[in-house]
């Protein structure tokens, strides 16, 4: 990916609720198509699919970080918001960055069970990110977790 020395990169983090549980084959298909498009637009990032062990759709979530030039990232996010595979798309963080956190991945992916989240460094609950009293602390935990995950799997 272009390293972009102009310091005009955008990092965007959102969460959403899955309309239903997805199979690994469906997620693999989504990921393959996303990687092709993201690579062409020089967008990097990480996609996490979080679902409880019983695969209850009410408890399945997507969490994604997108990084790249602002215009392509914004266009992609607008398309993502219209995608019918999920709903309640919530923008958690949008920030200018100088360096990509996930620069080597056209789109990293991992499916996480709820039990894995609880074992993560710090516990975060996507349902409560809009609680302003906890927002910054929760967001720091999430970003640290995503960076840690990326570091272990690149």
C-alpha positions, 0 to 999 in steps of 0.5 A, a space after each residue: 500500500 502507498 505509505 502516503 507521506 502527506 499525513 492525510 489518511 483517514 481511519 474509521 471504526 464502526 460496529 453493526 448488528 448482523 441481520 442473521 448469523 453467517 457461515 464461514 463460507 459466507 464470510 469468506 466470500 464477503 472477505 474475498 470480494 472486499 479484499 479485491 475492491 479494497 486493494 484497488 482503492 488502497 484501503 486497509 483495515 480489519 474486519 471482526 465478526 463477533 457472535 455468541 456460541 449459540 449463533 443467535 442473530 441478536 448477538 452477532 456483530 461486525 466491527 471494522 476498521 478502514 484506513 486510507 485516503 479520505 475520499 475512498 474510505 468515505 465512499 466505502 463507508 457509505 456503501 457499507 451503511 447501505 449493505 443489507 447484511 447488517 443494520 444499526 451501523 454505528 460510527 465509533 471513531 473517525 480520525 485523521 492518521 499519519 500512519 496506517 495501523 493495519 497497513 499490511 492487510 488489504 482486509 484482515 479478518 477474524 471470527 470471534 466468539 463472545 468467550 474470546 472477547 471476554 478473554 481479550 486484554 480488557 473487556 469491551 461491549 459493543 452495545 454500550 459504546 454510545 455511553 459517553 461516560 465510558 466511551 473514551 475508555 472503551 474506545 482505547 481498549 478496542 483500539 488497543 485490542 485491534 492493534 494487538 490482534 493485528 500484531 499477533 496475526 500479521 
